[in-house]
Amino acid sequence: MQQTTIWTSAAILVFVAIIGGSIMAHNITSENPFADRNILTKGLNRPTLWLFYDSSETNARSWSDFMARSSHALNLPYLNLAYESIVRHNGQDFNVEALVGIEAVAEKLGGWEQIPEPMRRPAMTFAPHHIAWIRAAILKKYGGLWVDPSIVSLAPFAPVCDPVKPVFFGTDQTVLTCGVEGTAVPDFRVIWVPQAEHKIFSVLEDAARRVVMQGGGGAAARYDDKWAFIQYVGIAEDPETTVILLPQAELARNGANMKRLQAEDFLAAGSEGQLHFAVPSTALYVAFPLDEIRRRRTFGWFLRESEDQILSADLAITHLLKMSLSK
């Protein structure tokens, strides 16, 4: 009887020690995440979410706040808020990797010799055809989810990322109105590619490279990347070129005629949270027209707004950001 009691007491002590050790290990890891032995392998099986930033958009440590900010902080405060929304909704499913400038792209692709000769300049201004090539080249080599850093994420992308077929989101923003079926060419701001070296992106990268080598010009004006999509994607006799199109995944249009929302719509003030356009239940992201806002001097004030000023304003984009960041 006494021996049974001793063994029972010993078993209880071992159980308590195991539980106590687990709790202590959890607390240590919470206080110091680098104490986790599996830290180097965590998340390695997740696909990458790619964000490309023009290096002119990152803070160059101006004299006014010398050494006070990270060199990777963004000069456009809106982009910081957009980044927060993207990570909030997708950080659990993807490894988020920001590529800042052409140097980061060259490093990912294996060196400067992989970059088209006209783009081998650390300090360069990126035109749309340059971005088209970077996007195609990264997705060709690695696959993953390409996301334009100006979007506001409203829900996770992972549930609609097909394990076999590429997924193209949204509608062509150069088309003013369209039907519910979308446009002939999708928006290229969000693209999912399930594996590296996909045939479609070998074709799109080659088409984009040709435009860059021609210096843009007429080829860029004709939207050669869009023509390449129409010509090579979704060919019935070639299953490897079939894709999934999700035009309803974006918030970019409104009304029965699906009219494109413009800068005025997103920067409209005085709504007090009552948006004058609908937010579809299918919308995963807001296609915010940042390029249009940059081109139009009328909206220069928005580009100078701080994060706090944007979030405290009564703009349509403010309420969309709050909607995203509160989820």
C-alpha positions in Angstrom: 0.0 0.0 0.0 2.8 2.3 1.0 4.7 1.5 -2.3 1.6 2.3 -4.3 1.2 5.7 -2.6 4.9 6.5 -3.3 4.5 5.6 -7.0 1.3 7.7 -7.2 3.0 10.7 -5.6 5.9 10.4 -8.0 3.6 10.3 -11.0 1.8 13.4 -9.8 5.1 15.2 -9.3 6.3 14.3 -12.8 3.0 15.5 -14.3 3.2 18.8 -12.4 6.8 19.2 -13.5 5.9 18.7 -17.2 3.0 21.1 -17.0 5.1 23.7 -15.1 7.9 23.3 -17.6 5.5 23.8 -20.5 4.1 27.0 -19.0 7.6 28.3 -18.2 8.8 27.6 -21.8 5.7 29.3 -23.2 6.3 32.4 -21.0 10.0 32.5 -21.9 9.2 32.3 -25.7 6.5 35.0 -25.3 9.0 37.3 -23.6 11.8 36.3 -25.9 10.7 34.8 -29.2 14.3 34.0 -30.1 14.2 31.3 -27.4 12.0 29.2 -29.6 14.1 26.4 -31.1 11.9 26.2 -34.2 12.2 29.9 -35.0 14.3 29.3 -38.1 11.8 26.9 -39.7 8.6 28.6 -38.7 6.6 29.8 -41.7 9.0 28.3 -44.3 6.2 26.2 -45.8 4.1 29.3 -46.4 4.0 31.0 -49.9 5.4 34.5 -50.2 3.4 37.6 -50.5 5.4 40.0 -52.7 5.3 43.8 -52.3 7.4 46.0 -54.5 8.2 49.6 -53.4 9.8 52.3 -55.6 13.0 53.1 -53.7 12.1 56.8 -53.9 9.1 56.1 -51.7 11.3 55.0 -48.8 12.6 57.4 -46.2 16.2 58.5 -47.0 16.8 59.8 -43.5 16.2 63.5 -44.1 18.1 66.0 -42.0 14.9 66.9 -40.2 14.8 63.5 -38.5 18.3 62.3 -39.0 18.7 58.7 -37.5 15.2 58.9 -36.0 13.4 56.7 -38.5 14.1 53.3 -40.2 15.6 53.6 -43.7 12.7 51.4 -44.8 10.0 53.7 -43.5 7.8 55.0 -46.3 7.7 58.6 -47.3 4.0 58.2 -48.3 2.2 57.7 -45.0 -0.8 56.2 -46.8 1.4 53.3 -47.9 2.2 52.5 -44.3 -1.5 52.2 -43.5 -2.0 50.1 -46.6 0.9 47.8 -45.6 -0.6 47.4 -42.1 -4.0 46.3 -43.7 -2.2 43.8 -46.0 -0.3 42.2 -43.2 -3.2 42.2 -40.8 -5.3 40.1 -43.2 -2.6 38.0 -44.8 0.4 37.7 -42.4 -0.8 34.4 -41.0 -1.0 32.7 -44.4 2.0 34.2 -46.3 5.5 35.3 -45.6 5.3 38.9 -46.5 8.4 40.1 -48.3 8.9 43.8 -49.3 11.3 44.4 -52.3 12.6 48.0 -52.0 14.1 49.2 -55.3 15.7 47.5 -58.2 18.7 46.3 -56.1 16.4 44.1 -54.1 14.9 42.7 -57.3 18.4 42.0 -58.7 19.3 40.2 -55.5 16.2 38.0 -55.7 16.7 37.1 -59.3 20.4 36.2 -59.0 22.3 39.3 -59.9 22.3 42.4 -62.1 22.9 40.3 -65.2 19.3 39.0 -64.8 17.9 42.6 -65.0 17.2 44.0 -68.5 20.0 46.4 -69.4 17.8 49.6 -69.4 16.9 48.9 -65.8 20.4 48.4 -64.4 20.4 51.7 -62.6 20.1 51.8 -58.8 18.5 55.2 -58.9 15.8 55.0 -61.5 12.2 56.1 -62.0 9.8 53.2 -62.5 7.3 53.4 -65.3 4.4 50.9 -65.5 6.2 48.7 -68.0 9.1 48.4 -65.6 6.7 47.2 -62.8 5.1 44.8 -65.3 8.5 43.1 -65.9 9.4 43.0 -62.2 6.1 41.4 -61.4 6.3 38.8 -64.1 10.0 38.0 -63.4 9.4 37.5 -59.6 6.3 35.4 -60.1 8.0 33.4 -62.8 10.9 32.5 -60.6 9.2 32.0 -57.2 5.4 32.0 -57.7 3.4 33.3 -54.7 1.0 36.2 -54.3 1.8 39.6 -55.9 0.1 42.5 -54.2 0.3 46.1 -55.2 1.3 48.0 -52.0 -1.4 50.7 -52.6 -4.3 48.4 -52.0 -6.3 48.2 -48.8 -6.9 44.6 -47.8 -10.4 43.8 -46.6 -10.2 40.0 -46.1 -7.6 37.2 -46.5 -6.6 36.1 -50.0 -5.6 32.6 -49.0 -9.1 31.0 -49.2 -9.3 31.8 -53.0 -5.7 30.9 -53.9 -6.1 27.7 -56.0 -3.4 25.0 -55.5 -3.1 24.4 -59.3 -4.2 27.4 -61.3 -3.1 31.0 -61.2 -5.7 33.5 -60.0 -6.1 37.0 -61.5 -8.1 39.5 -59.5 -10.1 42.5 -60.4 -10.8 44.4 -63.6 -8.9 46.5 -66.1 -8.8 50.0 -64.5 -8.5 51.7 -67.9 -12.0 50.6 -68.8 -14.6 53.0 -67.4 -17.6 50.7 -67.3 -18.1 46.9 -67.6 -20.5 44.1 -66.9 -20.5 41.8 -63.8 -18.4 39.4 -65.8 -15.5 41.8 -65.7 -13.2 43.1 -68.4 -11.2 41.2 -71.1 -8.1 41.8 -69.1 -7.9 41.6 -65.3 -6.3 44.1 -63.0 -2.6 43.1 -62.5 -2.4 44.5 -59.0 -3.1 41.2 -57.3 -2.0 37.9 -58.8 -1.6 34.4 -57.3 0.7 31.8 -58.9 0.8 28.4 -57.2 4.2 27.4 -58.3 7.5 28.6 -59.7 8.3 28.5 -63.4 4.7 28.5 -64.5 4.3 28.5 -68.3 2.1 31.6 -68.3 4.6 33.7 -66.5 7.5 32.6 -68.8 5.4 34.1 -71.6 4.4 37.3 -69.7 8.0 37.8 -68.5 9.3 37.5 -72.1 6.7 40.0 -73.4 7.4 42.5 -70.6 11.2 42.2 -71.1 10.7 43.0 -74.8 8.8 46.2 -73.9 11.6 47.2 -71.5 14.3 46.6 -74.1 12.4 48.7 -76.6 12.4 51.6 -74.0 8.7 51.6 -73.5 7.5 53.9 -76.2 4.9 52.5 -78.5 5.0 49.0 -77.0 4.2 50.4 -73.6 1.5 52.6 -75.0 -0.1 49.6 -76.6 -0.2 47.8 -73.3 1.8 44.8 -74.6 1.5 43.0 -71.3 -2.3 43.1 -71.7 -2.1 41.8 -75.2 0.2 39.0 -74.1 -2.4 38.0 -71.5 -5.2 38.0 -74.1 -3.0 36.1 -76.6 -1.5 33.4 -74.4 -3.7 33.0 -71.3 -6.8 30.8 -71.3 -6.1 29.0 -74.5 -8.6 26.1 -74.6 -6.3 23.6 -76.2 -3.5 24.2 -73.7 -4.6 23.3 -70.1 -1.4 24.8 -68.7 -2.6 28.3 -69.7 -6.0 28.1 -67.9 -6.5 30.5 -65.0 -9.2 31.6 -62.6 -10.5 35.2 -62.9 -12.1 36.9 -59.9 -13.4 40.3 -61.1 -15.7 40.6 -58.0 -12.8 40.3 -55.6 -12.0 44.0 -55.8 -13.8 47.2 -54.6 -13.2 49.4 -57.6 -16.6 49.8 -59.3 -20.1 50.8 -58.4 -23.6 50.9 -59.8 -25.6 48.9 -62.3 -23.1 49.8 -65.1 -20.1 48.9 -62.9 -18.6 52.3 -63.3 -15.0 52.6 -62.1 -14.5 54.5 -58.9 -12.1 57.4 -59.2 -10.0 59.5 -56.9 -12.8 61.8 -56.2 -14.9 58.9 -54.9 -12.3 57.7 -52.5 -11.3 61.2 -51.2 -14.8 62.4 -50.9 -15.3 64.1 -47.5 -18.3 64.6 -45.2 -19.8 61.1 -45.4 -19.5 60.4 -41.7 -19.0 56.8 -42.4 -21.9 56.5 -44.9 -20.1 55.6 -48.1 -21.9 56.6 -51.3 -20.8 53.4 -53.0 -21.5 49.8 -51.9 -18.8 47.5 -50.5 -19.6 44.0 -52.0 -19.4 41.0 -49.7 -17.1 39.5 -52.3 -14.6 42.3 -52.1 -11.2 41.2 -50.7 -9.4 44.5 -51.4 -9.8 48.1 -52.3 -8.2 49.1 -55.6 -7.2 52.5 -54.4 -6.1 54.7 -57.4 -2.9 56.0 -55.9 -1.2 56.4 -59.4 -4.1 58.7 -60.5 -3.8 60.7 -57.3 -0.1 61.2 -57.8 -0.7 62.4 -61.4 -3.3 65.0 -60.4 -1.9 68.0 -58.5 -5.3 68.7 -57.1 -4.8 65.8 -54.7 -1.3 66.6 -53.6 -2.6 67.4 -50.1 -3.5 63.7 -49.5 0.0 62.6 -50.3 1.3 64.9 -47.6 -1.2 63.7 -44.9 0.3 61.8 -42.0 -1.1 58.4 -40.9 -2.9 60.1 -38.0 -4.3 62.8 -40.2 -5.6 60.2 -42.7 -7.2 58.1 -39.9 -8.8 61.1 -38.2 -10.3 62.6 -41.4 -13.8 62.0 -42.8 -12.8 60.6 -46.1 -14.2 57.5 -47.8 -10.7 55.9 -47.8 -10.5 56.7 -44.1 -13.6 54.6 -43.4 -12.4 51.8 -45.6 -9.0 51.8 -43.7 -10.8 51.7 -40.4 -13.0 48.9 -41.6 -9.9 46.9 -42.6 -7.8 47.6 -39.5 -10.7 46.9 -37.1 -11.2 43.3 -38.4 
